[in-house]
Amino acid sequence: MSASVRQRGRLDAASAAAGLAWMELPGPEVDDPSRALLEQGIGGVVLFGASIRGIDQLRRLTAELRKHAAGPLRIAIDHEGGHVTRIGAPVTRFPSAMAVAATGSEELAYAVARAAGEELTALGIDVNLAPVLDLAGDPRNPTLGARTFGSSPELVARLGAATVRGYRDAGIAATAKHFPGHGRTPVDSHLAVSTVGGGIEALRQADLPPFRAAVAAGVDIVMASHVVYDGLTDGLPATVSARILRELLRDELRFEGLLVTDAMVMRALADRRPIAAACLEAVVAGADAVMPMREHQAEAVRGLQAAIESGALTEARVLEALGRAARLEDRLTALPPSPSPRVLPDPSHLELAGTVARRSLTLLRGSELLPLAPSTSVAVIEFASRRPSPVEEAATAPTVAAALTGYLPRMREIVISGADDAAGRHAAIDAVAGVELVILATRDAYLWDEERELVSRIAAGDRPTLLVALRNPYDLARLAPTTGAIAAYADVPATLEALAEALTGRAGWPGRLPVDLPDRGLAA
């Protein structure tokens, strides 16, 4: 614990309050408000894409953040793999957690986390806000899907624990999220209140096993969800429920590490009461660090300081929370230097990403259409990402057609950019008429009416159609049936390269579907 937290033997309320909060950095440099919070003793910084301009700038930024910090400082990022990542090339873009799960390999789960962790440490980052240990339970939830390891508690527990071990061995603090489980709700808590039913026994049987396994594997941090659990939280989100944070996580699961909240600006919590007040509630309930974010950060820290000074937030609770942060600091600083790659991209990590991608691809229907010969005329119709959840930051993904270039000289490409792209949809219909086979590459198309309608129209035609789900495999079950069905689980370069190889007969389809889908003749 920083010495500045105590002045002449007394708790310094300003420093202590800052130590209970993690802040968002709004840009690529340390601005004056952020510097003031760092100098007050803020406990952590969460980096998003707006703060990152490249790896050299990122190294300088993390060093500057620590230079201004008055006490122990965690620097955190969402680096889950797949479509939830904040850092672009030359950092390795690994396939998603669900892609790893499709391989079924604990060894690959560990290796991916170890490699990703080594790259993060080389950039000055010591906390990854991953892995996601929610079950892929309700396909209507737009925020989870391929971010999860799947729908089996046993599989998620096994691969989640391996991932935690990989991060630990890389010198990174892993974060098991979103406790006690977000998967069985149809609503994204970024956007509205989410509720999970079934009571405590359903929670113990379905949602808790992955978190138990992570705790047993030595996970350093657990992130609480903003979900309401019927019959358990008296209508409160888990973030501010002592029954969830203390009785369930601390007493039942015996977790002794750092407990952080998710972003407090998410609508499931922010619509309930002012963010500063909710931050205080969370700490009182048992959270060790809150994430007020954006323009609410200084106000939330002031609110915590006032609560410490008035006694509404007890010294014992404050010291308990700061003590856990100090123990994490001690563990991370005592580690031997990680063999971080000095030059990025790291060739061995790129090879690992390719291995995961090739072993994850899952052919569920349509083997009679493959492999595609160079003489085959093909229309590749691809739906661009429409960012269904705020957790995904805008990014330009490579396309399936680009990966197939050189393999299929008689290929036509149509990319449909969004709901307003009527021209793209018309071009797609026109393209189908002049080819022998259609590849439909989707990214959560089941969530969007116009994309569902276009898939239905093309699938009803007389051309053989391969549907490739580049993210959530729910596209394969919730869109109109097509001649062929492929789950790719990610749209990172390694996955698209592996997909091109498999489509043209240069590789196979060894992956196994890690989620439950309605029976439509789909079998991995």
PyMOL commands that set and color helices and strands:
alter all, ss='L'
color gray80, all
select helices_A, chain A and resi 3-5+13-19+32-40+49-51+55-68+97-103+106-122+145-147+153-169+199-216+238-240+242-252+267-270+275-285+294-310+315-334+347-360+367-369+400-404+422-433+445-447+449-459+474-478+493-503
alter helices_A, ss='H'
color red, helices_A
select strands_A, chain A and resi 6-7+10-11+22-24+44-47+74-77+79-81+84-85+127-128+173-179+195-196+221-224+228-229+258-263+289-291+362-365+378-383+411-416+437-442+465-469+484-487
alter strands_A, ss='S'
color yellow, strands_A
deselect
rebuild
show_as cartoon
